[in-house]
Amino acid sequence: MKKLVTIYTIIDQGKKKDYTFTFSMGFTHNTWNEVKDRFELYWNEVVRKK
């Protein structure tokens, strides 16, 4: 069961692009730190390489 969907939007000033991140937090044990870690992982592996 999905309890929360959080959308983060970051504007990359250098590339003039908008990046939107959507996280589905389906369990109570998901914490902000887990979401932040997933966000940072996506940012480092996907966005930075472009």
C-alpha positions as CSV (number, residue, x, y, z in Angstrom):
1,M,0.0,0.0,0.0
2,K,1.4,3.4,-1.0
3,K,1.2,5.9,1.8
4,L,3.1,8.9,0.3
5,V,4.4,10.1,-3.0
6,T,6.9,12.9,-2.7
7,I,8.1,14.9,-5.7
8,Y,11.3,16.8,-5.7
9,T,12.2,19.3,-8.4
10,I,15.7,20.6,-8.8
11,I,16.7,23.3,-11.3
12,D,20.2,22.8,-12.7
13,Q,21.2,26.4,-13.3
14,G,24.2,25.4,-15.4
15,K,22.2,23.3,-17.9
16,K,18.9,25.1,-17.6
17,K,17.0,21.9,-17.0
18,D,14.5,20.8,-14.5
19,Y,14.9,17.4,-12.8
20,T,11.9,15.9,-11.1
21,F,12.2,13.0,-8.7
22,T,9.3,10.9,-7.5
23,F,9.6,8.6,-4.6
24,S,6.9,6.1,-3.5
25,M,7.1,5.5,0.2
26,G,4.9,2.4,0.8
27,F,6.0,1.4,4.2
28,T,6.2,3.0,7.6
29,H,9.9,2.1,8.0
30,N,10.8,4.4,5.1
31,T,12.4,7.5,6.6
32,W,13.4,10.8,5.2
33,N,17.0,9.6,5.2
34,E,16.1,6.7,3.0
35,V,14.4,9.0,0.5
36,K,17.3,11.4,0.6
37,D,19.7,8.6,-0.1
38,R,17.7,7.4,-3.1
39,F,17.6,11.0,-4.3
40,E,21.3,11.4,-4.0
41,L,22.0,8.1,-5.7
42,Y,19.8,9.1,-8.6
43,W,21.4,12.5,-8.8
44,N,25.0,11.2,-8.7
45,E,24.5,8.3,-11.1
46,V,22.0,9.8,-13.6
47,V,22.0,13.5,-13.6
48,R,25.7,14.3,-13.1
49,K,26.8,12.1,-15.9
50,K,24.9,14.1,-18.5
